[in-house]
Amino acid sequence: MVCAGIDLIVFDLDGTLIDAYPAIIRSFNYTMRRIACPVRDEAVIRRAVGWGDRGLLQPFVPAKDLSRALAVYRRHHAKALVGHSRLFPGVKALLAALKKRGFLLAVASNRPTRFSSILMRHLGIREYFDRVLCGDRLTYMKPHPEILYTLMAGFGVKPARTLYVGDMFIDAQTGRRAGVKTIMVATGSSSIDELRKERPFKILPSVKALLPLLC
Protein backbone atom coordinates (compact mmCIF):
# COMPACT_ATOMS: atom_id res chain seq x y z
CA MET A 1 0.00 0.00 0.00
CA VAL A 2 1.18 3.55 -0.74
CA CYS A 3 -1.39 5.53 1.16
CA ALA A 4 0.28 5.78 4.56
CA GLY A 5 1.02 9.44 5.24
CA ILE A 6 0.21 10.68 1.72
CA ASP A 7 -1.64 14.02 1.58
CA LEU A 8 -0.89 15.27 -1.94
CA ILE A 9 -1.07 13.34 -5.23
CA VAL A 10 0.42 15.05 -8.28
CA PHE A 11 -0.33 13.76 -11.78
CA ASP A 12 1.36 14.31 -15.09
CA LEU A 13 -1.21 14.98 -17.83
CA ASP A 14 -0.34 13.61 -21.29
CA GLY A 15 0.17 9.86 -21.37
CA THR A 16 -0.94 9.56 -17.74
CA LEU A 17 -4.50 10.87 -17.51
CA ILE A 18 -5.11 11.92 -21.11
CA ASP A 19 -4.39 10.35 -24.48
CA ALA A 20 -3.74 13.41 -26.64
CA TYR A 21 -1.34 11.65 -28.99
CA PRO A 22 -3.76 11.68 -31.97
CA ALA A 23 -4.15 15.47 -31.59
CA ILE A 24 -0.41 16.00 -31.21
CA ILE A 25 0.38 13.90 -34.27
CA ARG A 26 -2.18 15.75 -36.40
CA SER A 27 -0.91 19.16 -35.32
CA PHE A 28 2.73 18.16 -35.71
CA ASN A 29 2.39 16.91 -39.26
CA TYR A 30 0.09 19.76 -40.27
CA THR A 31 2.84 22.12 -39.11
CA MET A 32 5.54 20.23 -40.99
CA ARG A 33 3.55 20.46 -44.21
CA ARG A 34 2.91 24.18 -43.74
CA ILE A 35 6.60 25.00 -43.30
CA ALA A 36 7.80 22.54 -45.95
CA CYS A 37 9.53 20.11 -43.58
CA PRO A 38 9.21 16.31 -43.75
CA VAL A 39 6.24 14.76 -41.97
CA ARG A 40 7.10 12.08 -39.42
CA ASP A 41 5.78 8.68 -38.43
CA GLU A 42 3.60 8.37 -35.34
CA ALA A 43 6.30 6.49 -33.42
CA VAL A 44 8.85 9.28 -34.00
CA ILE A 45 6.42 11.98 -32.85
CA ARG A 46 5.37 10.03 -29.74
CA ARG A 47 9.02 9.70 -28.72
CA ALA A 48 9.43 13.49 -28.93
CA VAL A 49 6.48 14.28 -26.67
CA GLY A 50 6.99 15.39 -23.07
CA TRP A 51 9.17 18.48 -23.42
CA GLY A 52 6.53 21.10 -24.20
CA ASP A 53 5.56 22.21 -27.71
CA ARG A 54 8.82 24.06 -28.36
CA GLY A 55 10.77 20.96 -27.33
CA LEU A 56 8.53 18.84 -29.54
CA LEU A 57 9.17 20.85 -32.71
CA GLN A 58 12.73 22.05 -32.21
CA PRO A 59 14.54 18.85 -33.28
CA PHE A 60 12.65 18.76 -36.58
CA VAL A 61 12.56 22.42 -37.64
CA PRO A 62 15.36 24.74 -38.79
CA ALA A 63 16.09 27.35 -36.13
CA LYS A 64 15.06 30.18 -38.46
CA ASP A 65 11.58 28.61 -38.86
CA LEU A 66 10.91 27.66 -35.24
CA SER A 67 8.88 30.74 -34.26
CA ARG A 68 6.65 30.37 -37.31
CA ALA A 69 6.30 26.63 -36.71
CA LEU A 70 5.21 27.22 -33.11
CA ALA A 71 2.58 29.74 -34.20
CA VAL A 72 1.20 27.32 -36.81
CA TYR A 73 1.24 24.40 -34.37
CA ARG A 74 -0.49 26.32 -31.60
CA ARG A 75 -3.30 27.60 -33.82
CA HIS A 76 -3.98 24.11 -35.15
CA HIS A 77 -3.57 22.38 -31.80
CA ALA A 78 -6.17 24.50 -29.98
CA LYS A 79 -8.79 22.90 -32.26
CA ALA A 80 -7.22 19.45 -32.64
CA LEU A 81 -7.21 18.90 -28.89
CA VAL A 82 -10.98 19.18 -28.67
CA GLY A 83 -11.66 16.69 -31.44
CA HIS A 84 -8.88 14.16 -30.98
CA SER A 85 -8.12 13.72 -27.26
CA ARG A 86 -9.68 11.40 -24.69
CA LEU A 87 -9.32 10.37 -21.08
CA PHE A 88 -7.75 7.02 -20.41
CA PRO A 89 -10.31 4.50 -19.07
CA GLY A 90 -11.22 4.95 -15.41
CA VAL A 91 -9.70 8.42 -14.96
CA LYS A 92 -12.85 10.24 -13.82
CA ALA A 93 -13.78 7.47 -11.40
CA LEU A 94 -10.25 7.50 -9.98
CA LEU A 95 -10.16 11.27 -9.48
CA ALA A 96 -13.63 11.34 -7.92
CA ALA A 97 -12.65 8.58 -5.49
CA LEU A 98 -9.41 10.33 -4.50
CA LYS A 99 -11.22 13.62 -3.87
CA LYS A 100 -13.83 11.81 -1.79
CA ARG A 101 -11.05 10.31 0.32
CA GLY A 102 -9.65 13.77 1.02
CA PHE A 103 -6.43 13.82 -1.00
CA LEU A 104 -5.11 17.10 -2.38
CA LEU A 105 -4.78 16.71 -6.15
CA ALA A 106 -2.56 18.63 -8.59
CA VAL A 107 -1.27 18.45 -12.15
CA ALA A 108 2.40 18.97 -13.08
CA SER A 109 2.84 19.13 -16.85
CA ASN A 110 5.38 20.39 -19.37
CA ARG A 111 2.43 21.07 -21.72
CA PRO A 112 1.77 24.85 -21.94
CA THR A 113 -0.88 26.21 -19.56
CA ARG A 114 -3.25 27.29 -22.35
CA PHE A 115 -3.48 23.83 -23.85
CA SER A 116 -3.63 22.07 -20.48
CA SER A 117 -6.65 24.21 -19.61
CA ILE A 118 -8.36 23.47 -22.95
CA LEU A 119 -7.82 19.74 -22.47
CA MET A 120 -8.89 19.51 -18.85
CA ARG A 121 -12.03 21.61 -19.24
CA HIS A 122 -13.09 19.89 -22.46
CA LEU A 123 -12.67 16.45 -20.87
CA GLY A 124 -14.38 17.49 -17.64
CA ILE A 125 -11.60 16.91 -15.10
CA ARG A 126 -10.47 20.42 -14.11
CA GLU A 127 -12.87 20.47 -11.17
CA TYR A 128 -11.03 17.63 -9.43
CA PHE A 129 -7.73 19.48 -9.11
CA ASP A 130 -6.70 21.96 -6.44
CA ARG A 131 -3.92 23.31 -8.65
CA VAL A 132 -2.58 22.91 -12.19
CA LEU A 133 1.02 23.95 -12.81
CA CYS A 134 2.74 23.86 -16.20
CA GLY A 135 6.30 24.29 -17.39
CA ASP A 136 5.68 27.64 -19.08
CA ARG A 137 5.04 29.20 -15.65
CA LEU A 138 8.40 28.14 -14.25
CA THR A 139 12.10 28.73 -14.83
CA TYR A 140 12.80 25.04 -15.46
CA MET A 141 10.75 22.26 -17.00
CA LYS A 142 10.73 18.63 -15.96
CA PRO A 143 12.91 16.67 -15.29
CA HIS A 144 14.05 19.57 -13.10
CA PRO A 145 12.16 19.19 -9.79
CA GLU A 146 11.09 22.85 -9.61
CA ILE A 147 7.51 22.01 -10.60
CA LEU A 148 7.10 19.58 -7.68
CA TYR A 149 8.93 21.85 -5.24
CA THR A 150 6.57 24.69 -6.18
CA LEU A 151 3.45 22.59 -5.73
CA MET A 152 4.56 21.17 -2.40
CA ALA A 153 5.49 24.62 -1.11
CA GLY A 154 2.13 26.01 -2.20
CA PHE A 155 0.24 23.31 -0.33
CA GLY A 156 2.63 23.22 2.62
CA VAL A 157 3.15 19.49 2.10
CA LYS A 158 6.48 17.75 2.63
CA PRO A 159 8.05 15.37 0.05
CA ALA A 160 7.45 12.39 2.34
CA ARG A 161 3.71 13.09 2.15
CA THR A 162 3.60 13.55 -1.63
CA LEU A 163 3.04 11.01 -4.42
CA TYR A 164 3.82 11.77 -8.08
CA VAL A 165 2.25 9.78 -10.93
CA GLY A 166 3.64 10.01 -14.47
CA ASP A 167 4.32 8.04 -17.63
CA MET A 168 7.78 9.06 -18.91
CA PHE A 169 11.30 8.50 -17.71
CA ILE A 170 11.56 12.26 -17.19
CA ASP A 171 8.66 12.02 -14.72
CA ALA A 172 10.52 9.35 -12.77
CA GLN A 173 13.60 11.57 -12.75
CA THR A 174 11.57 14.57 -11.60
CA GLY A 175 10.04 12.66 -8.71
CA ARG A 176 13.35 11.21 -7.60
CA ARG A 177 15.07 14.61 -7.69
CA ALA A 178 12.23 16.12 -5.65
CA GLY A 179 12.48 13.34 -3.08
CA VAL A 180 8.90 12.10 -3.55
CA LYS A 181 7.49 8.62 -4.01
CA THR A 182 6.91 8.12 -7.74
CA ILE A 183 4.61 5.73 -9.61
CA MET A 184 4.87 5.27 -13.37
CA VAL A 185 2.11 4.11 -15.72
CA ALA A 186 2.88 2.27 -18.96
CA THR A 187 0.51 4.29 -21.17
CA GLY A 188 2.90 6.95 -22.45
CA SER A 189 5.87 7.20 -24.76
CA SER A 190 8.52 5.60 -22.55
CA SER A 191 9.10 1.86 -22.71
CA ILE A 192 8.87 -0.39 -19.69
CA ASP A 193 12.64 -0.84 -19.80
CA GLU A 194 13.17 2.94 -19.75
CA LEU A 195 10.83 3.24 -16.77
CA ARG A 196 12.49 0.38 -14.89
CA LYS A 197 15.89 1.96 -15.41
CA GLU A 198 14.75 4.96 -13.35
CA ARG A 199 13.66 2.71 -10.46
CA PRO A 200 10.33 4.28 -9.54
CA PHE A 201 8.41 2.99 -6.54
CA LYS A 202 6.01 1.10 -8.82
CA ILE A 203 5.13 0.69 -12.50
CA LEU A 204 1.43 0.16 -13.22
CA PRO A 205 -0.28 -0.89 -16.48
CA SER A 206 -2.53 2.20 -16.33
CA VAL A 207 -3.54 4.96 -13.96
CA LYS A 208 -6.79 3.27 -12.95
CA ALA A 209 -4.66 0.59 -11.24
CA LEU A 210 -3.60 3.26 -8.73
CA LEU A 211 -6.81 3.24 -6.69
CA PRO A 212 -6.39 -0.20 -5.05
CA LEU A 213 -2.99 0.94 -3.76
CA LEU A 214 -4.47 3.91 -1.90
CA CYS A 215 -6.56 3.66 1.25
Sequence and secondary structure as in RCSB ss.txt:
>XXXX:A:sequence
MVCAGIDLIVFDLDGTLIDAYPAIIRSFNYTMRRIACPVRDEAVIRRAVGWGDRGLLQPFVPAKDLSRALAVYRR
HHAKALVGHSRLFPGVKALLAALKKRGFLLAVASNRPTRFSSILMRHLGIREYFDRVLCGDRLTYMKPHPEILYT
LMAGFGVKPARTLYVGDMFIDAQTGRRAGVKTIMVATGSSSIDELRKERPFKILPSVKALLPLLC
>XXXX:A:secstr
   TT  EEEE  BTTTEE HHHHHHHHHHHHHHTT     HHHHHHHTTSHHHHHHGGGS GGGHHHHHHHHHH
HHHHHHHHH EE TTHHHHHHHHHHTT EEEEEESS HHHHHHHHHHTT GGG SEEEEGGGSSS TTSTHHHHH
HHHHHT  GGGEEEEESSHHHHHHHHHHT EEEEETTSSS HHHHHHT  SEEESSGGGGGGG  
